[in-house]
Amino acid sequence: MNNSAHLSRVPAPVLAFAQSRTGKMLSGFAGREVRDVLRAALAFRRPRSVPTFPDDLKRSFRDDLAMDVARLRQMTGYAFSGWSI
């Protein structure tokens, strides 16, 4: 889920330009703060609504991924405490 309130309100053509070769080149000249200000200024559309995700599907994903996540934590030695499944 994209949790960025500004990004979800930026028009699609602007986002497409930002991902283009020219957009990526230009973003290299601007620091993070400048890009954040531009993104906020361009965020004039209504925010996208987060679609509902059925609880039974969440449980299914959680069950399917639990062993993989445990194995990743064991292999890397990191708890990934900010993660949830």
N, C-alpha and C positions, 0 to 999 in steps of 0.2 A: 504494500500500500504506500503510495506517495503521500507523505504527511506534510508536505510543504504547502502552506496556505497560498503563498504568492505564486508558486509555480503552477498550481492547478487553475489559476485565474488568468494566466498569460495565454493570449490567443495562439492557436495551433500554428499559423504561419510564422509567428515570431519564434516559437520553439523549434520549428523546422529549420529556420535560418540559423539559429544558435548551434544546431547540430551539423550544419553544412561545413564544408571545408573552409569557406571564407569566415563563417561565424566562429569556428574554432580558432582560426588564425587571429581574428580580432580580439577574442577573449583572452588570448595570451598577452595582449598589451594592457589589459585592464586587471587591476587587482581584485581580490575577492570582495572587498567593500564596495567597489564601483559596480561590479556585477550584481551584488545584492540590491543596491540602490536602483539600478536599471530594472531589475526583475520586479521590485516592489512598485516602481512607477508604471510598468506595463501591465500590472495586475489589475485590470479594470473590469474583467468579466466576473460574473457570479462564481463563487467557488463550486467545484464539482461536489456532488454528494457522494458519500461513501456507500457503495452498494451493500446490501445486507448479505451476510454470509451465514447460511443455515448452521445451527448448532450441531446437527448430526454430521454434517460435512467437516466441520472443525474437529469434532471428535475422531472422525475417520483419519484425517490428516495427522492429527496428534498421535494416534495409535500407530499409523504407518511409519512415521518419522522418528518415533521415540528411540528405537534401537540405533538408527543412523546417527542421531544427535549424540547419544551416549558414547558411541564408538568414536565420533569426531572429538569429543571432549577428552576421551581417554588417550587417543593418538596424539593430540596436540598438547595435552597437559593444561589447557585453558578451560575455565569454567563457563565462559560466555554467559556470565550472570545477567547480562542485559537481554538475552534471547528468551523467547518463549515459543512454545509450539502448542 
